[in-house]
């Protein structure tokens, strides 16, 4: 084989490689409509849709979230890896086949729970058990404190606090909402007069007997 023949063979092989490479580069990427349903099985083995499952293409931001019926649908490329993930369930990866003849690919994905047992954590307001013992032994339980506690929890003292302590924001808003609801009930008509209401009279008599209307000495 002379030098001329060898150069011709090398040129033919080089041109063939360039032709094959150009064909591969110009071959269009196959786009697939990837859709399906994500579900789990109950104790009886009946499939139940699993909503809000994340279905995404691995390594990209493309994907979708399953709806209330567990259905999902988005565009993927042949050969890509699809990741199914949801909190409390095992993550699953599925590869879209690159030999599909159709532009649509449907998939049914079952999910299984992933139970993770966390160690028990007990939180104390003290740095250690020794500090708790020290604080507990130093608690003042004298008779004076006990008598003050009994006085503060007396029925008369609690009744006085109910009428003297102002309401907070939650109680005030609740009273306003109740008043508005009561006004809406009697919109367009005359409200009933409590003077003819026997329940209102009973509450008035009970309050009079308890002494709620008596003037209290203020220091």
C-alpha positions as CSV (number, residue, x, y, z in Angstrom):
1,X,0.0,0.0,0.0
2,X,1.6,3.2,-1.1
3,X,1.3,6.6,0.6
4,X,-1.3,7.9,-1.7
5,X,-3.7,5.0,-1.0
6,X,-3.2,5.3,2.7
7,X,-4.0,9.0,2.7
8,X,-7.2,8.4,0.7
9,X,-8.3,5.8,3.3
10,X,-7.6,8.1,6.2
11,X,-9.6,10.9,4.5
12,X,-12.6,8.6,3.8
13,X,-12.6,7.5,7.5
14,X,-12.3,11.1,8.7
15,X,-15.2,12.2,6.5
16,X,-17.4,9.3,7.7
17,X,-16.8,10.2,11.3
18,X,-17.7,13.8,10.7
19,X,-20.8,12.8,8.8
20,X,-22.0,10.5,11.7
21,X,-21.2,13.2,14.3
22,X,-23.1,15.8,12.3
23,X,-26.1,13.5,12.1
24,X,-26.1,13.0,15.9
25,X,-25.8,16.8,16.5
26,X,-28.7,17.6,14.2
27,X,-31.0,14.9,15.6
28,X,-33.8,16.7,17.4
29,X,-34.3,16.1,21.2
30,X,-37.4,14.0,21.9
31,X,-39.9,15.9,24.1
32,X,-42.3,13.7,26.1
33,X,-45.5,14.6,27.9
34,X,-45.0,12.8,31.2
35,X,-48.2,12.4,33.2
36,X,-49.8,10.0,35.7
37,X,-51.1,9.5,39.2
38,X,-49.4,9.2,42.5
39,X,-51.1,7.0,45.1
40,X,-50.7,5.0,48.3
41,X,-52.4,1.8,49.5
42,X,-54.5,1.6,52.7
43,X,-54.6,-1.4,55.0
44,X,-56.9,-3.2,52.7
45,X,-54.7,-2.7,49.7
46,X,-57.0,-0.1,48.1
47,X,-55.2,2.6,46.2
48,X,-55.8,6.2,47.5
49,X,-54.6,9.3,45.6
50,X,-51.7,11.0,47.3
51,X,-52.0,14.8,46.7
52,X,-49.2,17.4,46.9
53,X,-46.5,15.0,45.9
54,X,-43.5,16.7,44.3
55,X,-42.7,15.3,40.8
56,X,-39.6,16.9,39.3
57,X,-36.8,16.3,36.8
58,X,-33.6,15.5,38.7
59,X,-31.1,18.2,38.6
60,X,-33.5,20.8,37.1
61,X,-36.3,23.1,38.3
62,X,-38.8,21.5,35.9
63,X,-41.7,19.5,37.4
64,X,-45.1,19.7,38.9
65,X,-47.0,18.9,42.1
66,X,-49.8,16.4,42.2
67,X,-53.3,17.8,42.6
68,X,-56.0,16.6,45.0
69,X,-56.6,13.6,42.9
70,X,-52.9,12.7,42.8
71,X,-52.6,13.6,39.1
72,X,-49.6,15.3,37.6
73,X,-48.5,16.4,34.1
74,X,-45.4,18.2,32.7
75,X,-42.9,18.2,29.8
76,X,-39.8,16.0,30.1
77,X,-37.1,14.8,27.8
78,X,-36.4,11.2,26.9
79,X,-33.7,9.7,29.2
80,X,-34.3,12.1,32.0
81,X,-34.7,10.9,35.6
82,X,-37.9,11.8,37.4
83,X,-37.9,12.1,41.2
84,X,-41.1,11.5,43.3
85,X,-40.8,13.0,46.8
86,X,-43.1,13.8,49.7
87,X,-42.5,14.4,53.4
88,X,-43.1,11.2,55.3
89,X,-42.7,9.0,52.2
90,X,-39.7,7.3,50.5
91,X,-38.2,9.1,47.6
92,X,-38.4,7.2,44.3
93,X,-36.6,7.8,41.0
94,X,-37.9,6.8,37.6
95,X,-36.1,7.1,34.2
96,X,-38.0,8.1,31.1
97,X,-37.2,5.6,28.4
98,X,-35.4,7.0,25.3
99,X,-36.9,4.4,23.0
100,X,-40.5,5.6,23.1
101,X,-42.4,5.8,19.9
102,X,-45.1,8.1,21.3
103,X,-44.9,11.6,22.5
104,X,-46.9,10.8,25.7
105,X,-45.8,8.6,28.6
106,X,-48.2,7.7,31.4
107,X,-47.0,6.5,34.8
108,X,-48.6,5.1,37.9
109,X,-46.4,5.7,40.9
110,X,-47.2,4.0,44.3
111,X,-45.6,5.6,47.4
112,X,-44.8,4.0,50.7
113,X,-44.4,5.7,54.1
114,X,-41.0,6.3,55.5
115,X,-41.3,6.2,59.3
116,X,-38.4,7.9,61.1
117,X,-38.3,7.5,64.9
118,X,-36.7,10.5,66.6
119,X,-35.1,10.2,70.0
120,X,-37.1,11.5,72.9
121,X,-36.2,15.0,74.0
122,X,-37.1,16.4,77.4
123,X,-36.8,20.1,78.0
124,X,-36.3,21.5,81.5
125,X,-36.1,25.2,82.5
126,X,-33.0,24.3,84.5
127,X,-29.5,23.5,83.1
128,X,-29.3,20.2,84.9
129,X,-31.0,18.0,87.5
130,X,-28.8,19.3,90.2
131,X,-30.0,22.9,89.6
132,X,-33.6,21.6,89.7
133,X,-33.0,19.9,93.1
134,X,-31.4,23.1,94.4
135,X,-34.3,25.3,93.3
136,X,-36.9,22.9,94.6
137,X,-35.3,22.8,98.0
138,X,-35.2,26.5,98.2
139,X,-38.9,27.0,97.5
140,X,-40.5,29.3,100.2
141,X,-43.6,27.5,101.5
142,X,-44.2,29.5,104.7
143,X,-47.6,30.0,106.2
144,X,-47.8,33.6,105.0
145,X,-47.5,32.5,101.4
146,X,-50.1,29.8,101.9
147,X,-52.5,32.2,103.5
148,X,-52.0,34.7,100.7
149,X,-52.8,32.0,98.1
150,X,-56.0,31.1,99.9
151,X,-57.1,34.7,100.1
152,X,-56.4,35.3,96.4
153,X,-58.4,32.3,95.4
154,X,-61.4,33.1,97.6
155,X,-64.7,33.4,95.8
156,X,-65.2,37.1,96.8
157,X,-61.7,38.0,95.6
158,X,-62.2,36.2,92.3
159,X,-65.6,38.0,91.8
160,X,-64.0,41.3,92.5
161,X,-61.3,40.6,90.0
162,X,-63.9,39.7,87.3
163,X,-65.5,43.1,87.6
164,X,-62.3,45.2,88.1
165,X,-59.7,43.6,85.8
166,X,-60.2,45.1,82.2
167,X,-60.7,42.7,79.3
168,X,-57.9,41.8,77.0
169,X,-57.9,42.2,73.2
170,X,-59.3,38.7,72.6
171,X,-62.2,39.2,75.0
172,X,-63.0,42.6,73.6
173,X,-63.0,41.4,70.0
174,X,-65.1,38.5,70.9
175,X,-67.7,40.8,72.6
176,X,-67.7,43.0,69.5
177,X,-68.3,40.1,67.2
178,X,-71.1,38.7,69.3
179,X,-72.7,42.2,69.5
180,X,-72.5,42.5,65.7
181,X,-73.9,39.1,65.2
182,X,-76.8,39.9,67.5
183,X,-77.5,43.1,65.6
184,X,-77.5,41.3,62.3
185,X,-80.1,38.9,63.6
186,X,-82.6,41.7,64.2
187,X,-81.7,43.8,61.1
188,X,-84.9,45.4,59.8
189,X,-87.0,44.7,62.8
190,X,-87.5,45.8,66.4
191,X,-85.4,44.1,69.0
192,X,-87.2,42.4,71.8
193,X,-87.3,44.3,75.1
194,X,-85.6,42.5,78.0
195,X,-88.1,44.0,80.4
196,X,-90.5,41.3,79.3
197,X,-87.8,38.6,79.4
198,X,-88.2,36.3,82.4
199,X,-84.6,35.1,82.1
200,X,-83.3,38.6,82.3
201,X,-85.4,39.2,85.4
202,X,-84.0,36.1,87.0
203,X,-80.4,37.2,86.3
204,X,-81.2,40.6,87.8
205,X,-82.7,39.1,91.0
206,X,-79.7,36.7,91.3
207,X,-77.3,39.6,91.0
208,X,-79.2,41.6,93.6
209,X,-79.1,38.7,96.0
210,X,-75.4,38.3,95.5
211,X,-74.9,41.9,96.3
212,X,-73.4,42.8,93.0
213,X,-75.0,46.3,93.1
214,X,-73.8,47.2,96.6
215,X,-71.2,49.9,96.8
216,X,-67.8,48.5,97.9
217,X,-65.4,50.4,100.1
218,X,-62.4,51.5,98.1
219,X,-59.2,52.1,99.9
